[in-house]
Amino acid sequence: MTTMNDDELLAALGVEVTPVKVVKRTPREERIIAGFEDIIRFYETHGHAPRKGYDLDIFERLYSVRLEQIRKLPEAHTLLADIDSHGLLTASNDIPADINAMDADALLAELGIADAEASQNDMTVLRHVRSSAEKRAAEEIAHREKCEDFELFEDLFERVERELKSGSRQTRPFGNNVSIEVGHWFVLSGQMAYVAEEGEDFDSPQGKKDARLRVIFSNGTQSNMLRLSLVRALYKDETSRRITSTDMGPLFGDAAEEDDIKSGTIYVLRSQSSHPFVTEHRELIHKIGVTGGKVETRIANAAKDATYLLADVEIVATYTLHNINRTKLENIFHRVFAAAQLDLTIEDRFGNPVKPHEWFLVPLYVIDEAVERIRDGSIAEVAYSAETARLEPVA
């Protein structure tokens, strides 16, 4: 029996073979399709088209702008008709005037779809592939989760908003030599961002000091991002800002005036003690003090001093003072945090029982709020509640 190939078999059965037509897309068309597919995936995940809004996720806002821009492209409706099963191209949305004023190439450039003509034929360019740095930056911004204890931070965010409106705080561009520490405020991707916690320092692959941060955002989300990642995100966002601290004159000014008297520094320490209770609650146990000299000098012999729990300590926050009575300020902290004072007795080097003072079971962000209230004069109105872990109005 003669063996027939597939084509001969199909011909014998009377089946007409039609060559499959291969559609060749230009790089521009491929990138439009890829951009629209992202929007389709968003719609299928969330059940609605991407929207614009101050409190929405940055990628939803980007997809919203992308959709508006694609709708304006003359060839988009024909090119995308077969995959637009949700009618996203025909939905009626208001399109901003600046979008209407842009031609197709300008829209594509804004969208990141268009390639320069010179690079379209460059075989070394990987289409639709972002660099690892771009991926990492996007993931760092996008990977946020719901902040389960956001109610503890709401008062802080509201206070900072009021201070921005009143002018006691201001926004400045994020630039060189701007530090990122616990208690600092920024604007990133249209959201206020508060650095609430910081982990242990370590050396990054680039040889720089880095640490894991807990960053709280004004839309009720949080991110456990690296400090260097936050720096990259702030640099990458052209609209990012740092929010200055309040300036109440000689008490806590960012810089001392000529007639100010430098009185010292509020310092917040965290113990490295191996005591079981301290080990279990290390992130909550803080020593709050005031010194007229250098904090580093004050804590130089901490491991030999029962005041510092006979262990080395880490400086986690400092605030410079001008023209202030240090003793009275320490008394203010003792009153405000009296309910959370650490009740711990240890033995000194000679075996004598010692009960250290100035140690409190208080989250660092609450201490930061207390300093803010000292700045604006409202500290007398509140005291720390161990039950709610926040500053509550004094009855």
Residue pairs with C-beta under 8 A, 6 or more apart in sequence:
4 12
7 17
10 17
11 17
25 33
27 115
27 120
27 127
28 108
28 113
28 114
28 115
29 75
29 79
30 127
30 128
31 108
31 113
31 114
31 115
31 127
31 128
32 70
32 73
32 75
32 76
32 79
32 80
32 108
32 113
33 79
33 80
33 83
34 128
35 66
35 70
35 111
35 112
35 113
36 70
36 76
36 80
36 83
36 84
36 88
37 83
38 63
38 66
39 49
39 50
39 63
39 66
39 67
39 70
39 88
40 83
40 84
40 85
40 86
40 88
42 49
42 50
42 59
42 60
42 63
43 49
43 50
43 86
43 88
44 86
46 60
49 64
49 67
49 86
49 88
49 91
49 93
50 60
50 61
50 62
50 63
50 64
50 66
50 67
51 60
51 61
51 64
52 61
52 64
52 65
53 61
54 190
55 191
55 218
55 219
56 219
57 142
57 144
58 141
58 142
58 189
58 190
59 142
61 190
65 99
65 110
65 111
66 111
67 88
67 93
68 93
68 95
68 96
68 99
69 99
69 107
69 108
69 110
69 111
70 76
70 80
70 89
70 111
71 89
71 93
71 95
72 95
72 99
72 100
72 102
72 104
72 107
73 104
73 107
73 108
74 104
76 89
77 89
80 89
81 89
84 90
99 107
102 110
105 114
108 114
115 125
119 125
130 138
136 229
137 229
137 232
137 233
137 236
140 223
140 225
140 226
140 229
140 230
140 232
140 233
141 188
141 189
141 223
141 233
143 223
143 225
144 217
144 221
144 222
144 223
145 221
145 222
145 223
146 220
146 221
146 222
147 153
147 216
147 217
147 220
147 221
147 222
150 216
150 220
150 222
152 363
152 365
152 389
152 390
153 194
153 196
153 216
153 365
155 369
155 390
155 391
156 194
156 365
156 368
156 369
156 372
157 192
157 194
157 218
159 369
159 372
160 169
160 185
160 192
160 194
160 243
161 192
163 169
163 246
163 376
164 170
164 171
164 243
168 246
168 247
168 248
168 376
169 185
169 243
169 244
169 245
169 246
170 243
170 244
171 187
171 241
171 242
171 243
171 244
172 241
172 242
172 244
173 240
173 241
173 242
174 186
174 234
174 235
174 240
174 241
174 242
178 242
180 186
180 195
180 213
180 227
180 230
180 231
181 195
181 198
181 317
182 195
182 196
182 197
182 198
182 316
182 317
182 364
182 365
182 368
183 195
183 317
183 364
183 365
183 368
183 371
184 194
184 195
184 242
184 243
185 192
185 193
185 194
185 195
185 242
185 243
186 192
186 193
186 195
186 230
186 234
186 240
186 241
186 242
186 243
187 193
187 239
187 240
187 241
187 242
187 243
188 217
188 230
188 233
188 234
188 237
188 240
189 233
189 237
189 240
190 239
191 217
191 218
191 219
192 217
192 218
192 243
193 215
193 216
193 217
193 218
193 230
194 215
194 216
194 217
194 365
195 213
195 214
195 215
195 230
196 214
196 215
196 216
196 222
196 364
196 365
197 213
197 214
197 283
197 363
197 364
197 365
198 211
198 212
198 213
198 214
198 227
198 316
199 211
199 212
199 213
200 211
201 209
201 210
201 211
202 209
202 210
202 211
203 209
203 210
204 210
204 226
204 228
206 228
208 228
210 226
210 227
210 228
211 226
211 227
212 224
212 225
212 226
212 227
213 224
213 225
213 226
213 227
213 230
214 222
214 223
214 224
215 222
215 223
215 224
215 225
215 230
216 222
217 223
225 233
233 240
234 240
234 242
244 254
245 252
245 254
245 375
246 252
246 372
246 375
246 376
247 253
247 254
248 375
248 376
248 377
250 256
250 257
250 260
250 322
250 323
251 321
251 322
251 323
251 324
251 374
251 375
252 319
252 320
252 321
252 322
252 371
252 374
252 375
253 260
253 322
256 262
256 320
256 322
257 322
260 322
260 323
261 322
261 323
262 320
262 321
262 322
263 292
263 321
263 322
263 323
263 324
263 325
263 326
264 290
264 291
264 292
264 293
264 321
264 324
264 326
265 290
265 291
265 295
265 318
265 319
265 320
265 321
266 288
266 289
266 290
266 318
266 319
266 321
266 329
266 371
267 288
267 289
267 290
267 291
267 295
267 298
267 315
267 317
267 318
268 286
268 287
268 288
268 315
268 316
268 317
268 318
268 364
268 367
269 286
269 287
269 289
269 299
269 308
269 313
269 314
269 315
269 316
270 282
270 283
270 285
270 286
270 287
270 313
270 314
270 316
271 278
271 282
271 285
271 287
271 308
271 309
271 311
271 313
271 314
271 359
272 311
272 312
272 313
272 314
273 279
273 309
273 310
273 311
274 311
275 309
275 311
275 344
275 346
277 344
278 285
278 309
278 311
278 344
281 361
283 363
284 361
284 362
284 363
285 342
285 359
285 360
285 361
286 316
286 359
286 360
286 362
286 364
286 367
287 308
287 313
287 356
287 358
287 359
287 360
288 330
288 333
288 337
288 358
288 360
288 367
289 298
289 330
289 358
290 321
290 326
290 327
290 329
290 330
291 298
291 326
292 326
295 315
295 318
296 315
299 308
299 313
299 315
302 308
302 311
302 312
302 313
303 310
303 311
303 312
304 310
304 349
306 346
306 348
306 349
306 354
306 356
307 356
307 357
307 358
308 356
309 344
309 346
309 356
309 359
310 346
310 348
310 349
316 364
317 364
317 367
317 368
319 371
321 329
329 374
330 358
332 374
332 379
333 358
333 370
334 341
334 357
334 358
335 383
336 370
336 379
336 382
336 383
336 384
336 391
337 360
337 362
337 370
337 384
338 383
338 384
339 383
339 384
339 385
339 386
340 360
340 361
340 362
340 384
340 386
341 357
341 359
341 360
341 361
342 356
342 359
342 360
342 361
343 355
344 355
344 356
344 359
345 353
345 354
345 355
346 353
346 354
346 356
347 353
347 354
348 354
361 386
362 384
363 389
366 384
366 389
366 390
366 391
369 391
370 379
370 384
370 391
373 379
373 381
373 382
373 391
380 394
381 393
381 394
382 391
382 392
382 393
382 394
383 391
383 392
383 394
384 390
384 391
384 392
385 391
385 392
